Amino acid sequence: MSTLWQIGYVTAVILGLVYVFLPGRVHGFGFEFLRRSSPGRPDGSDAPVRLYRGLGVLFLFIGGTGLT
């Protein structure tokens, strides 16, 4: 496996850990369209946090399978 692929997989694992354990901080720093609330939803929605945790699990899966 080339060094560049290993760096990519390690980066995916690091991003996955950050997204899983710090979704609130990522949400505060993240995309503006995810921070805006739609008229039908209350402001305290958990959807963005769940989305970031789901992305984190996906990153962990990609990084973990690539490193093995």
C-alpha positions as a printed Julia matrix, in Angstrom:
68×3 Matrix{Float64}:
   0.0    0.0    0.0
   1.37   3.39  -0.88
   2.13   6.01   1.71
  -0.42   8.42   0.22
  -3.25   5.91   0.69
  -2.19   5.28   4.29
  -2.21   9.03   5.0
  -5.72   9.24   3.53
  -7.01   6.38   5.68
  -5.44   7.8    8.84
  -7.02  11.17   8.02
 -10.4    9.47   7.6
 -10.03   7.83  11.03
  -9.09  11.14  12.65
 -12.02  12.93  11.0
 -14.31  10.09  12.06
 -13.24  10.36  15.68
 -13.74  14.13  15.68
 -17.17  13.86  14.05
 -18.31  11.14  16.49
 -17.02  12.68  19.72
 -17.31  16.44  18.99
 -20.37  16.87  16.73
 -21.47  20.09  18.45
 -18.14  21.77  17.82
 -18.08  20.56  14.22
 -21.63  21.85  13.77
 -20.65  25.27  15.07
 -17.74  25.38  12.63
 -19.46  23.56   9.76
 -21.63  24.39   6.81
 -24.06  27.29   7.0
 -26.93  25.41   5.33
 -26.83  22.82   8.14
 -27.01  25.51  10.82
 -30.1   27.18   9.44
 -33.33  25.82  10.87
 -36.28  25.24   8.58
 -39.65  26.77   9.5
 -41.16  23.37  10.36
 -38.47  22.39  12.86
 -37.77  23.78  16.29
 -34.37  25.4   16.84
 -33.2   22.64  19.2
 -33.24  19.89  16.59
 -30.84  16.94  16.97
 -30.72  16.25  13.22
 -27.39  18.0   12.51
 -25.7   16.23  15.44
 -27.0   12.87  14.22
 -25.84  13.69  10.7
 -22.31  14.49  11.9
 -22.16  11.34  14.02
 -23.32   9.29  11.05
 -20.63  10.85   8.88
 -18.12  10.09  11.63
 -19.08   6.42  11.69
 -18.78   6.34   7.9
 -15.3    7.91   8.06
 -14.27   5.41  10.75
 -15.51   2.53   8.62
 -13.65   3.75   5.54
 -10.44   4.41   7.45
 -10.63   1.17   9.42
 -11.2   -1.03   6.4
  -8.44   0.73   4.48
  -5.85   0.3    7.21
  -6.46  -3.42   7.7
